[in-house]
Amino acid sequence: MTPKLTLENRNFTFTLMRNGKEVVYAFKDSFVVVSLGNEKSIPASHLAKMNGPSYDGWTYHIYVQHNYEDRDSDESFIWLSKEEFDILSPIYERLREKDFYETHVCSYCKYVGCDEDHDYEMRQEVRESMGYWE
């Protein structure tokens, strides 16, 4: 079975094969990252929670912070095989980018999906408000 990942309204759903059975992990309003690390970048206490081997010194996993707004909320770590990571990582990146551009509202222009930085416009407004450019 090929691992699956969906993202709808900031709700992640992962479908993985575990012990010959499909297991679905669903996370609502959570901060989720498909990631990799090693013993230098991941604390030993986190590595112990993953229940899986490393490949070539790297541990592949899904990191979940359960309350998107609360940085001190509970965390989960779901071990991934290297093959699962290789499939899920590009899907994750594509979905995150799509979700950002469909839901992100620019604080400057209020346009959904804006990818401008508006540096010039903001500097100009500051200059005008301080009386430099009248």
N, C-alpha and C positions, 0 to 999 in steps of 0.2 A: 504494500500500500504506500502510495506517495503521500507525504505529509501535506496538510492543507492549512491555509491561513486566510481568514477573512477579517475585514475591518469595516464596520458600519456604525456610524454615529459614535465614534470613539470606543466601540466595543470590539475587542479582539477575540477571535475564536480560532484555536489551534486544534487540529485533529492529528494525533500521532498514533503510531502502533506501539503498544506496550504489552509484552508477554503474550503476543499473538492476538491481542484484542485492540479494537479502535478505542482510543481514549480522547475525549473532548475536554479541552480546557477553555473556559470562557471567562473573560475579564471585562467588567463594565466599569467605566469611569476610572481606569487605572493607567498608570504610566508603564508602558511595556516596551522592552528592547530585546531584540534578537542579537546576541552578543557572543564574544569569545574572550577568553583571558587565560592567564596562567597563574602559577603560585605567587608571582611577584605583583600581579595586578588585581587579584581576587583574594580577599581575606580567607584564611583557612576555615573559619566558621561557615562562610558561604559555600566554599568548595565541598565541605562535609554534607551540606543539605542537598547536593545535586544528585547523589546516588548514581554516578556513572564514571567511566574511565576518561582519561585525557587521551588525546591523539597528538603525537609529535609535540608534546609539552603544552598543548592548548586544550582548554575545556570549553565546550560549546554549550550554550544555554539560553533560556528565556529568562530575563529578569523582569519581575513584576513588583511595582509599588502599588498597593491596592487602592489607596485613596489618592487620586490625581492631585488634589489640592493640598494634601497634608504630607509634607516631606518626612514626617516621623511615623507614618503609617506602616502596617505590616508589609513585609517583603516575602516574595516567593522566588525560588530558583528551580527551573525545570531543565534538567539535563537533556541535551540533544546529542545525537551521534553526528559525526562530521558530515555524513551524507544528508541527514535532515537539515543541518545548518546550511549546507551548500544549496539546498532547494529553498528553504524558508527565508534566508537572508535577502536575496534579491526581491522576493515577493514583498517582504516587510518594507524594504526601502521604497519600492514603487507605491505601495499602499499608503505609507506615511506621507510621501510627497503629494499624492493625490488628495488625501484627507486634508492636508495643510492648505492646499490651494483651493479646496472646495469650502473650507470652513473658516480659514483665517481672515479676519477683517483687519485691514491696515489701520493702525491708530492715527495715522496722519490723514489719509484721503478717504478712509471708510470704505474702500473698495474690497470686495471679497476676492481673495486670491492675488492681491497686489504683491509683486516681487520687486518693487522699486524701493530704494532706501531713502529718498526724499531729502538727502543731505542739503542740497542746494536750496530747496524751498524753505527748509527749517532755518538755515543760517540767514537767509534773506528776511524771514519774518522777525528773527531776533534783531537783526540790524535795524529794521524799520521800527520795531518797538522801542529801541534805544535811541532813536532819532538820528542814526547815522546816514540813512538814505531817505531823504524826504523829497 
